[in-house]
C-alpha cells in the first residue's frame, strides 16, 4: 500500500484532475448545450489530460530527484519509496494511455492526437532542458497548463474558439506567476543545482514583483469575456473571487516574500484557479 501511495503522490492527482477538467472546460466554452451529445469525447479528453499530466509529473520528479533531496526530501523518489527507473516506466505507461485516448477523443477529426503530442513535447522539453532556464522554463509550464483548454475546443469543434484562446491566455499568465512564486520556495536547492530562476538570478524580492505582475495581468484580462459577451452574468461573481484572491495573494507576496509565505501563496492560488475554472464553466451557460 505504501508503494501504491507513492505512485499516487508521484502523479499529483489534484493537478491531474485539474488538467482533465481543463479539457472539459475548453469543450464547454464551445457549446455547453451540446455537452451531453459528445460525452464520450469528454471522457477520453479527461483521461488524456489526466494521464499526460501524471506522466509529466513523474518525469519531472525523476529529473528533480537531486534538487528534491534538498527541497522536498519526503517525496517518493528522494525518500526511496519509488526507484528512479520505476518512475520512468510509470511515466511511459501513462504517456501511452494518454496518446491512445487522444486519438480516440475525436476519430472523425483527428487533431487531438497532434495537439496532445505537442503538449507532451513541450512538457518533455521543460523537464529535460527548460527546467534550469528560469523564466523560459516557467513559460513552458504555463503552455502545458493552457493547452488542455485548447484541446477541449479542438475535441468538440475541430477548431480553437476565440473565447477559449482568451481563457487560455488568462491561465497562461496566472500559472507563470505561480511558477515564479515556486522558484522563491525552491531557491536554496535551485541555487545549488544552477537552476536559473528569477529568484536565483535577481533575488526573491524581484521574483515576487515579477510573480505579482503576472497575477495582476491575469486579473486585468478577466473582464474581457464579459465585455465581449462571451459568457453569462454568472461568470462575474465567481471570477471576482478569483480576482480578489489573486490581488490579495500578490499583495501578501510583495509584503513578505519569505520561503514559508511563498509556499503558502503557491498553494493558495490553486484555490483561486479552481474558482476561475468554475466561473468559465457556469458562465458558458448563456
Rosetta silent file (secondary structure, phi, psi, omega in degrees, C-alpha in Angstrom):
SEQUENCE: XXXXXXXXXXXXXXXXXXXXXXXXXXXXXXXXXXXXXXXXXXXXXXXXXXXXXXXXXXXXXXXXXXXXXXXXXXXXXXXXXXXXXXXXXXXXXXXXXXXXXXXXXXXXXXXXXXXXXXXXXXXXXXXXXXXXXXXXXXXXXXXXXXXXXXXXXXXXXXXXXXXXXXXXXXXXXXXXXXXXXXXXXXXXXXXXXXXXXXXXXXXXXXXXXXXXXXXXXXXXXXXXXXXXXXXXXXXXXXXXXXXXXXXXXXXXXXXXXXXXXXXXXXXXXXXXXXXXXXXXXXXXXX
SCORE:     score description
SCORE:     0.000 S_00000001
   1 L     0.000  -35.513  178.456    0.000    0.000    0.000 S_00000001
   2 H   -63.696  -37.478  178.925    2.860    2.384    0.709 S_00000001
   3 H   -64.203  -45.475  178.253    4.164    1.746   -2.821 S_00000001
   4 H   -60.797  -42.333  177.243    0.755    2.495   -4.318 S_00000001
   5 H   -61.951  -35.219  177.326    0.576    5.651   -2.255 S_00000001
   6 H   -63.849  -41.822  177.437    4.000    6.619   -3.588 S_00000001
   7 H   -65.732  -38.778  178.132    2.801    6.302   -7.182 S_00000001
   8 H   -63.693  -42.999  177.730   -0.291    8.367   -6.403 S_00000001
   9 H   -65.491  -34.307  178.415    1.851   11.099   -4.869 S_00000001
  10 H   -63.042  -35.677 -177.860    4.138   10.942   -7.888 S_00000001
  11 H   -73.776  -26.609 -170.592    1.160   11.642  -10.145 S_00000001
  12 L    57.266   68.544 -174.103   -0.116   14.669   -8.148 S_00000001
  13 H   -52.791  -35.489  179.863   -3.788   13.585   -8.594 S_00000001
  14 H   -62.705  -46.779  178.172   -5.138   17.066   -7.829 S_00000001
  15 H   -61.533  -41.084 -179.085   -3.076   18.599  -10.649 S_00000001
  16 H   -64.204  -43.590  178.206   -4.073   15.756  -12.980 S_00000001
  17 H   -62.983  -37.450  178.651   -7.781   16.209  -12.228 S_00000001
  18 H   -64.374  -38.015  178.682   -7.441   19.934  -12.866 S_00000001
  19 H   -71.622  -37.961  175.059   -5.930   19.272  -16.282 S_00000001
  20 H   -63.605  -42.496  176.678   -8.628   16.742  -17.119 S_00000001
  21 H   -64.058  -34.018  179.080  -11.243   19.261  -16.011 S_00000001
  22 H   -61.496  -36.358  176.653   -9.499   21.911  -18.120 S_00000001
  23 H   -62.174  -45.335 -179.769  -10.208   19.819  -21.221 S_00000001
  24 H   -65.621  -38.581  176.834  -13.897   19.684  -20.294 S_00000001
  25 H   -61.211  -45.723  178.703  -13.922   23.428  -19.605 S_00000001
  26 H   -58.408  -39.667  177.984  -12.421   24.070  -23.038 S_00000001
  27 H   -69.247  -40.339 -177.687  -15.136   21.922  -24.594 S_00000001
  28 H   -66.757  -29.271  179.148  -17.903   23.562  -22.564 S_00000001
  29 H   -68.999  -21.878  177.804  -16.820   27.019  -23.720 S_00000001
  30 H   -76.399  -50.548 -179.664  -17.546   25.945  -27.288 S_00000001
  31 L  -163.161   98.029 -179.063  -21.085   24.719  -26.623 S_00000001
  32 H   -66.940  -33.102 -176.320  -22.331   23.833  -23.166 S_00000001
  33 H   -67.811  -24.811 -177.514  -25.738   22.783  -24.521 S_00000001
  34 H   -99.846   13.178 -176.588  -24.250   20.031  -26.693 S_00000001
  35 H   -61.729  -40.234 -177.436  -22.067   18.518  -23.979 S_00000001
  36 H   -64.468  -28.020 -178.139  -24.337   15.506  -23.474 S_00000001
  37 H   -76.901  -19.382 -177.428  -24.098   14.631  -27.161 S_00000001
  38 H  -118.642   26.332 -175.008  -20.303   14.449  -27.086 S_00000001
  39 H   -58.216  -34.656  177.663  -19.812   12.858  -23.662 S_00000001
  40 H   -61.068  -36.789  177.627  -17.535   10.043  -24.991 S_00000001
  41 H   -65.188  -36.571  179.760  -15.119   12.701  -26.287 S_00000001
  42 H   -67.194  -39.120  178.401  -15.192   14.382  -22.902 S_00000001
  43 H   -64.424  -49.238  178.446  -14.355   11.141  -21.117 S_00000001
  44 H   -62.270  -39.074  179.690  -11.462   10.413  -23.468 S_00000001
  45 H   -64.986  -40.844  178.183  -10.346   14.033  -23.246 S_00000001
  46 H   -62.718  -45.713 -179.915  -10.370   13.959  -19.450 S_00000001
  47 H   -62.244  -38.945  178.047   -8.329   10.752  -19.394 S_00000001
  48 H   -61.607  -50.422  179.366   -5.867   12.269  -21.872 S_00000001
  49 H   -61.702  -41.163 -178.692   -5.373   15.390  -19.776 S_00000001
  50 H   -64.728  -52.055 -173.099   -5.134   13.361  -16.569 S_00000001
  51 H   -72.060  -38.024  179.399   -2.639   10.738  -17.761 S_00000001
  52 H   -69.650  -33.779  174.725   -0.340   13.050  -19.738 S_00000001
  53 H   -66.869  -43.409  178.387   -0.172   15.406  -16.764 S_00000001
  54 H   -60.573  -40.151  178.484    0.572   12.464  -14.473 S_00000001
  55 H   -63.419  -42.698 -179.626    3.330   11.350  -16.850 S_00000001
  56 H   -66.356  -35.013  177.284    4.879   14.817  -16.853 S_00000001
  57 H   -64.065  -42.071  179.763    4.766   14.910  -13.043 S_00000001
  58 H   -66.265  -43.567  178.776    6.607   11.586  -12.848 S_00000001
  59 H   -64.040  -41.490  179.504    9.226   12.685  -15.389 S_00000001
  60 H   -60.074  -44.330 -179.875    9.652   15.981  -13.558 S_00000001
  61 H   -67.648  -29.934  176.697   10.263   14.215  -10.249 S_00000001
  62 H   -64.832  -47.806 -178.233   12.795   11.921  -11.927 S_00000001
  63 H   -75.421  -20.394 -178.797   14.862   14.843  -13.198 S_00000001
  64 L   -96.776    8.761 -170.237   14.359   16.807   -9.984 S_00000001
  65 H   -61.616  -32.956  178.601   15.352   13.998   -7.634 S_00000001
  66 H   -73.661  -40.253  177.508   18.641   15.644   -6.575 S_00000001
  67 H   -66.526  -42.343 -179.902   17.015   19.023   -6.028 S_00000001
  68 H   -65.387  -26.478  177.104   14.109   17.413   -4.183 S_00000001
  69 H   -61.800  -22.981  177.926   16.580   15.651   -1.908 S_00000001
  70 H   -97.380  -48.816 -174.482   17.297   19.168   -0.579 S_00000001
  71 H   -81.650  -41.537 -174.740   13.958   20.958   -1.029 S_00000001
  72 L  -137.506   69.175 -175.963   11.438   18.105   -0.622 S_00000001
  73 L   -64.787  -14.548 -179.191   13.177   15.009    0.821 S_00000001
  74 L   -85.629   -4.701  179.327    9.836   13.387    1.649 S_00000001
  75 L   -66.010  159.640 -171.189    8.782   12.995   -1.993 S_00000001
  76 L   -54.457  -42.430 -176.302    8.523    9.427   -3.352 S_00000001
  77 L   -76.016  -54.002 -179.693   11.853    9.275   -5.230 S_00000001
  78 L   -63.633  -24.987  178.754   14.257   11.011   -2.787 S_00000001
  79 L   -78.429  -11.666  179.785   12.631    9.156    0.117 S_00000001
  80 L    88.970   -0.315 -179.594   13.417    5.833   -1.593 S_00000001
  81 L   -68.441  -39.887  177.400    9.781    4.756   -1.843 S_00000001
  82 L  -119.295  128.165  177.494    9.876    4.811   -5.671 S_00000001
  83 L   -74.769  149.687 -179.695   13.042    3.964   -7.594 S_00000001
  84 H   -54.727  -42.993 -179.495   14.036    6.376  -10.398 S_00000001
  85 H   -66.316  -32.690  177.629   13.693    3.689  -13.097 S_00000001
  86 H   -66.587  -36.672  177.861   10.235    2.797  -11.755 S_00000001
  87 H   -64.456  -40.003  179.258    9.179    6.414  -12.123 S_00000001
  88 H   -66.934  -42.508  177.931   10.299    6.421  -15.786 S_00000001
  89 H   -62.645  -42.894  178.034    8.443    3.190  -16.574 S_00000001
  90 H   -60.331  -43.304  178.888    5.360    4.570  -14.877 S_00000001
  91 H   -63.794  -38.658  179.017    5.621    7.759  -16.941 S_00000001
  92 H   -63.854  -43.914  179.218    5.941    5.724  -20.166 S_00000001
  93 H   -62.214  -45.165  179.446    2.795    3.729  -19.380 S_00000001
  94 H   -63.025  -38.439  179.116    0.847    6.887  -18.580 S_00000001
  95 H   -63.562  -44.254 -179.795    2.066    8.536  -21.797 S_00000001
  96 H   -63.023  -42.209  177.495    0.926    5.623  -23.940 S_00000001
  97 H   -61.067  -45.086 -178.899   -2.505    5.644  -22.316 S_00000001
  98 H   -62.570  -40.491 -179.117   -2.789    9.388  -22.869 S_00000001
  99 H   -71.509  -36.048  176.910   -1.848    9.242  -26.553 S_00000001
 100 H   -64.676  -46.297  179.286   -4.256    6.377  -27.248 S_00000001
 101 H   -68.539  -27.214  175.694   -7.149    8.233  -25.633 S_00000001
 102 H   -64.389  -41.803  177.356   -6.120   11.390  -27.514 S_00000001
 103 H   -64.944  -40.092 -176.986   -6.612    9.534  -30.788 S_00000001
 104 H   -75.338  -15.356 -177.149   -9.945    8.131  -29.605 S_00000001
 105 H   -57.704  -45.060  179.811  -11.221   11.545  -28.470 S_00000001
 106 L  -150.531   86.832 -176.895  -12.305   12.536  -31.975 S_00000001
 107 L   -72.228  -22.285  179.300  -11.532    9.979  -34.665 S_00000001
 108 L   -70.196  -37.389  178.200  -13.576   11.882  -37.281 S_00000001
 109 L  -128.462   83.890 -169.826  -11.286   14.922  -36.979 S_00000001
 110 L   -76.299   57.862  175.489   -8.014   13.547  -35.572 S_00000001
 111 L   -93.688  -12.436 -178.232   -6.458   16.842  -34.492 S_00000001
 112 H   -67.663  -39.323 -179.417   -6.496   15.895  -30.831 S_00000001
 113 H   -62.512  -48.863  175.938   -3.588   13.473  -31.159 S_00000001
 114 H   -58.987  -38.060  178.246   -1.225   16.069  -32.712 S_00000001
 115 H   -62.763  -42.911  179.285   -2.304   18.563  -30.035 S_00000001
 116 H   -65.918  -38.746  179.123   -1.555   16.013  -27.309 S_00000001
 117 H   -65.012  -41.978  177.325    1.821   15.184  -28.869 S_00000001
 118 H   -60.503  -43.427  178.987    2.740   18.881  -28.977 S_00000001
 119 H   -61.623  -41.269 -179.880    1.771   19.203  -25.325 S_00000001
 120 H   -66.785  -40.438  178.667    3.908   16.191  -24.431 S_00000001
 121 H   -62.720  -43.405  178.081    6.905   17.559  -26.381 S_00000001
 122 H   -61.774  -43.331  179.567    6.619   20.902  -24.581 S_00000001
 123 H   -63.411  -44.801  179.314    6.399   19.095  -21.251 S_00000001
 124 H   -65.052  -37.145  177.932    9.387   16.884  -22.056 S_00000001
 125 H   -63.491  -36.432  177.871   11.337   19.932  -23.223 S_00000001
 126 H   -66.515  -49.641 -174.160   10.678   21.611  -19.911 S_00000001
 127 H   -69.201  -29.594 -176.265   11.729   18.683  -17.733 S_00000001
 128 H   -95.157  -31.293 -175.432   14.873   17.851  -19.720 S_00000001
 129 L  -126.892  -48.690 -171.027   16.133   21.286  -20.826 S_00000001
 130 H   -71.188  -21.524 -175.546   13.851   24.150  -19.815 S_00000001
 131 H   -53.821  -40.906 -175.431   13.775   23.423  -16.086 S_00000001
 132 H   -90.923    5.238 -175.797   17.124   25.122  -15.477 S_00000001
 133 H   -90.477   -7.258  178.649   16.471   28.055  -17.785 S_00000001
 134 L    82.471 -122.756 -175.774   14.387   30.051  -15.327 S_00000001
 135 H   -58.107  -43.567  176.086   11.699   32.219  -16.895 S_00000001
 136 H   -56.026  -38.294  176.599   11.670   30.341  -20.254 S_00000001
 137 H   -64.962  -40.335  176.662   11.021   27.174  -18.268 S_00000001
 138 H   -59.735  -40.026 -179.684    8.194   28.890  -16.391 S_00000001
 139 H   -67.416  -35.003  176.897    6.633   29.841  -19.713 S_00000001
 140 H   -64.482  -41.866  177.146    6.857   26.236  -20.932 S_00000001
 141 H   -60.410  -43.983 -179.274    4.988   25.070  -17.840 S_00000001
 142 H   -62.860  -36.449  175.313    2.312   27.680  -18.480 S_00000001
 143 H   -62.970  -43.457  179.418    1.936   26.440  -22.045 S_00000001
 144 H   -59.469  -38.362 -178.752    1.475   22.887  -20.774 S_00000001
 145 H   -75.938  -31.888 -177.167   -1.287   24.033  -18.443 S_00000001
 146 H   -78.203  -32.371 -174.149   -3.006   26.188  -21.098 S_00000001
 147 H   -59.240  -37.983  179.231   -3.046   23.608  -23.889 S_00000001
 148 H   -54.262  -33.574  177.621   -5.759   21.361  -22.333 S_00000001
 149 H   -66.356  -41.762  175.906   -8.302   24.156  -22.820 S_00000001
 150 H   -63.070  -41.210  178.856   -7.323   24.384  -26.469 S_00000001
 151 H   -58.730  -42.706  179.756   -7.512   20.593  -26.665 S_00000001
 152 H   -62.071  -39.495  177.324  -11.091   20.668  -25.371 S_00000001
 153 H   -65.379  -44.099  178.893  -12.113   23.131  -28.070 S_00000001
 154 H   -63.646  -36.828 -176.584  -10.477   21.040  -30.768 S_00000001
 155 H   -61.122  -38.375 -175.027  -12.128   17.885  -29.420 S_00000001
 156 H  -104.660  -20.034 -175.671  -15.686   19.141  -29.956 S_00000001
 157 H  -123.193   -7.985 -176.953  -15.335   21.797  -32.680 S_00000001
 158 L    58.871   25.729  175.765  -12.161   20.846  -34.584 S_00000001
 159 L  -160.807  168.701 -179.970  -11.011   24.443  -34.110 S_00000001
 160 L  -105.962  113.967 -178.615   -9.960   26.841  -31.365 S_00000001
 161 L   -75.961  155.998 -177.313  -12.676   29.336  -30.483 S_00000001
 162 H   -59.637  -43.735 -178.029  -11.855   32.940  -29.528 S_00000001
 163 H   -65.616  -31.973  178.035  -13.219   32.665  -26.005 S_00000001
 164 H   -69.218  -40.808  177.519  -11.115   29.558  -25.405 S_00000001
 165 H   -61.656  -41.170 -179.939   -7.988   31.364  -26.576 S_00000001
 166 H   -64.142  -45.059  179.057   -8.761   34.256  -24.233 S_00000001
 167 H   -64.489  -40.545  178.794   -9.246   31.971  -21.278 S_00000001
 168 H   -60.723  -35.749  178.357   -6.079   30.050  -22.136 S_00000001
 169 H   -67.178  -40.979  177.348   -4.170   33.352  -22.076 S_00000001
 170 H   -61.569  -43.095  177.739   -5.529   34.189  -18.608 S_00000001
 171 H   -62.715  -42.865 -179.491   -4.462   30.763  -17.404 S_00000001
 172 H   -56.626  -46.239 -178.828   -1.043   31.208  -19.020 S_00000001
 173 H   -66.976  -42.712 -178.601   -0.409   34.439  -17.119 S_00000001
 174 H   -64.414  -44.943 -178.159   -1.662   33.068  -13.794 S_00000001
 175 H   -67.077  -35.969  177.025    0.389   29.889  -13.973 S_00000001
 176 H   -60.585  -42.368  176.219    3.513   31.843  -14.904 S_00000001
 177 H   -59.983  -41.480  179.917    3.051   33.869  -11.723 S_00000001
 178 H   -67.153  -39.036  179.471    2.699   30.684   -9.691 S_00000001
 179 H   -65.182  -37.932  176.712    5.808   29.138  -11.245 S_00000001
 180 H   -66.338  -39.381  175.832    7.854   32.220  -10.389 S_00000001
 181 H   -61.198  -41.948  177.771    6.481   32.008   -6.835 S_00000001
 182 H   -60.066  -34.548  177.682    7.520   28.360   -6.726 S_00000001
 183 H   -63.075  -31.300  176.049   11.022   29.474   -7.675 S_00000001
 184 H   -68.103  -41.300  179.748   11.151   31.544   -4.478 S_00000001
 185 H   -61.720  -40.826 -173.240   10.177   28.466   -2.457 S_00000001
 186 L   -96.400   14.918 -169.955   12.871   26.329   -4.111 S_00000001
 187 H   -59.433  -36.370 -177.806   15.605   28.962   -4.264 S_00000001
 188 H   -65.149  -51.794  179.288   18.034   27.132   -1.965 S_00000001
 189 H   -67.786  -37.928  179.685   18.042   23.865   -3.859 S_00000001
 190 H   -62.702  -36.940 -179.606   17.835   25.602   -7.253 S_00000001
 191 H   -65.005  -39.157 -179.600   20.930   27.635   -6.424 S_00000001
 192 H   -69.781  -26.888 -179.059   22.961   24.505   -5.638 S_00000001
 193 L  -100.577    9.447  177.993   21.863   22.915   -8.941 S_00000001
 194 L    59.436   37.249  173.744   22.425   26.072  -11.021 S_00000001
 195 L   -85.029  117.330 -168.759   18.746   26.416  -11.904 S_00000001
 196 L   -89.070   60.047  175.319   18.497   29.988  -13.167 S_00000001
 197 L   -70.798  167.140  177.294   15.108   31.017  -11.827 S_00000001
 198 H   -61.793  -35.341  179.542   14.290   34.678  -11.347 S_00000001
 199 H   -65.738  -37.463  179.477   14.703   34.203   -7.599 S_00000001
 200 H   -72.278  -43.961 -173.947   18.205   32.786   -8.076 S_00000001
 201 H   -78.259  -37.539 -172.332   19.337   35.338  -10.656 S_00000001
 202 H  -123.456    1.008  178.296   17.736   38.512   -9.312 S_00000001
 203 L    95.915  157.368 -176.282   16.723   37.727   -5.750 S_00000001
 204 H   -64.497  -36.613 -178.547   13.486   36.802   -4.034 S_00000001
 205 H   -63.452  -47.849  179.831   12.143   40.364   -3.898 S_00000001
 206 H   -66.240  -34.834  176.526   12.412   40.924   -7.655 S_00000001
 207 H   -64.801  -39.560  178.361   10.947   37.483   -8.300 S_00000001
 208 H   -63.069  -39.547  177.947    7.995   38.375   -6.057 S_00000001
 209 H   -63.410  -44.594  179.956    7.439   41.563   -8.078 S_00000001
 210 H   -62.916  -43.965  179.126    7.509   39.602  -11.344 S_00000001
 211 H   -60.657  -44.683 -179.810    5.076   36.993   -9.994 S_00000001
 212 H   -62.120  -38.457  178.891    2.685   39.707   -8.803 S_00000001
 213 H   -63.037  -39.210  178.158    2.781   41.379  -12.226 S_00000001
 214 H   -68.496  -43.718  177.083    1.753   38.146  -13.925 S_00000001
 215 H   -57.642  -47.462 -176.253   -1.057   37.564  -11.400 S_00000001
 216 H   -70.154  -29.792  174.896   -2.328   41.109  -11.856 S_00000001
 217 H   -64.357  -39.742  176.896   -2.094   40.859  -15.657 S_00000001
 218 H   -63.641  -42.331  177.298   -4.418   37.850  -15.481 S_00000001
 219 H   -60.626  -41.064 -179.491   -6.796   39.851  -13.290 S_00000001
 220 H   -63.529  -29.629  179.142   -6.697   42.684  -15.814 S_00000001
 221 H   -84.218  -18.639 -172.047   -7.811   40.357  -18.617 S_00000001
 222 L   -59.623  -29.455  177.676  -10.595   38.696  -16.627 S_00000001
 223 L   -72.984  -15.947 -173.369  -13.329   41.272  -17.528 S_00000001
 224 H   -58.405  -43.107  178.750  -12.817   40.708  -21.269 S_00000001
 225 H   -56.618  -38.428  178.065  -15.101   37.653  -21.604 S_00000001
 226 H   -70.857  -43.477 -179.143  -17.978   39.685  -20.157 S_00000001
 227 H   -63.206  -31.097  179.644  -17.173   42.768  -22.202 S_00000001
 228 L   -93.337    7.307  178.946  -17.146   40.675  -25.382 S_00000001
 229 L    57.546   38.901  179.680  -20.393   38.912  -24.375 S_00000001
 230 L   -92.645  -13.605 -178.392  -18.694   35.524  -24.389 S_00000001
 231 L  -137.671  166.679  178.839  -20.114   34.455  -21.010 S_00000001
 232 L   -83.970  176.851  179.026  -23.264   34.975  -18.957 S_00000001
 233 L   -58.812  -33.408 -173.430  -23.725   37.228  -15.939 S_00000001
 234 H   -69.371   -8.579  171.963  -22.978   34.327  -13.575 S_00000001
 235 H   -66.354  -34.490 -169.830  -19.360   34.401  -14.656 S_00000001
 236 H   -63.620  -52.685 -176.781  -18.877   37.677  -12.787 S_00000001
 237 H   -61.789  -37.226 -179.125  -19.328   36.716   -9.094 S_00000001
 238 H   -72.515  -38.986 -179.479  -17.090   33.654   -9.366 S_00000001
 239 H   -71.791  -25.109  175.036  -14.362   35.396  -11.302 S_00000001
 240 H   -64.202  -36.675  176.295  -14.467   38.190   -8.728 S_00000001
 241 H   -61.761  -44.524  178.120  -13.483   35.625   -6.101 S_00000001
 242 H   -61.433  -47.821 -177.775  -10.537   34.646   -8.286 S_00000001
 243 H   -62.014  -46.603  179.834   -9.551   38.259   -8.916 S_00000001
 244 H   -62.621  -41.020  179.274   -9.781   39.275   -5.264 S_00000001
 245 H   -63.232  -43.624 -179.514   -7.817   36.185   -4.270 S_00000001
 246 H   -68.849  -37.687  176.984   -5.049   36.836   -6.794 S_00000001
 247 H   -64.335  -45.416  179.466   -4.811   40.508   -5.842 S_00000001
 248 H   -62.547  -42.043  178.933   -4.635   39.598   -2.146 S_00000001
 249 H   -63.775  -38.724  178.772   -2.025   36.918   -2.840 S_00000001
 250 H   -62.900  -45.324 -179.649    0.039   39.400   -4.847 S_00000001
 251 H   -64.249  -40.574  178.680   -0.020   41.951   -2.038 S_00000001
 252 H   -64.432  -38.567  179.787    0.894   39.297    0.530 S_00000001
 253 H   -68.312  -40.125  178.907    3.776   38.101   -1.631 S_00000001
 254 H   -66.956  -34.923 -179.892    5.106   41.621   -2.116 S_00000001
 255 H   -73.915  -37.600 -176.665    4.882   42.279    1.606 S_00000001
 256 L  -142.692  100.738 -178.076    6.518   39.008    2.639 S_00000001
 257 L  -103.415   31.988  175.455    8.488   37.012    0.063 S_00000001
 258 L   -68.284  163.484 -179.582    9.979   34.536    2.527 S_00000001
 259 H   -60.123  -43.420 -177.016   10.144   30.880    1.563 S_00000001
 260 H   -65.246  -45.105 -179.331    7.397   29.923    4.017 S_00000001
 261 H   -69.634  -37.523  178.171    4.974   32.629    2.891 S_00000001
 262 H   -63.367  -37.725  176.915    5.723   31.974   -0.788 S_00000001
 263 H   -62.407  -44.782  179.078    4.902   28.308   -0.247 S_00000001
 264 H   -60.994  -43.341 -179.351    1.549   29.228    1.299 S_00000001
 265 H   -66.935  -40.557  178.017    0.749   31.571   -1.568 S_00000001
 266 H   -57.048  -39.993  179.207    1.805   28.975   -4.159 S_00000001
 267 H   -77.040  -37.368 -177.205   -0.706   26.546   -2.659 S_00000001
 268 H   -67.058  -37.467 -176.931   -3.432   29.114   -2.073 S_00000001
 269 H   -64.168  -21.443  174.797   -3.543   30.356   -5.664 S_00000001
 270 H   -61.244  -34.299  177.469   -4.636   26.863   -6.742 S_00000001
 271 H   -65.285  -42.122  179.052   -7.891   27.592   -4.920 S_00000001
 272 H   -66.199  -33.954  177.291   -8.337   30.803   -6.899 S_00000001
 273 H   -63.433  -39.183 -179.893   -7.667   28.874  -10.110 S_00000001
 274 H   -63.156  -42.721  176.645  -10.490   26.457   -9.236 S_00000001
 275 H   -61.968  -37.228  177.677  -12.909   29.366   -8.805 S_00000001
 276 H   -63.590  -41.840  176.819  -11.734   30.674  -12.173 S_00000001
 277 H   -61.060  -45.455  179.361  -12.495   27.334  -13.812 S_00000001
 278 H   -62.795  -36.660  179.357  -15.965   27.310  -12.250 S_00000001
 279 H   -59.689  -44.136 -178.376  -16.542   30.874  -13.437 S_00000001
 280 H   -73.589  -34.842  178.455  -15.965   29.917  -17.046 S_00000001
 281 H   -63.729  -51.052 -179.228  -17.990   26.690  -16.783 S_00000001
 282 H   -68.525  -37.341  179.350  -21.019   28.425  -15.281 S_00000001
 283 H   -66.010  -23.233  179.706  -20.540   31.472  -17.457 S_00000001
 284 L   -71.354  -18.129  179.965  -20.710   29.312  -20.575 S_00000001
 285 L   -81.123   70.221 -176.672  -24.369   28.538  -19.794 S_00000001
 286 L   -82.916    0.000    0.000  -25.659   31.623  -21.589 S_00000001
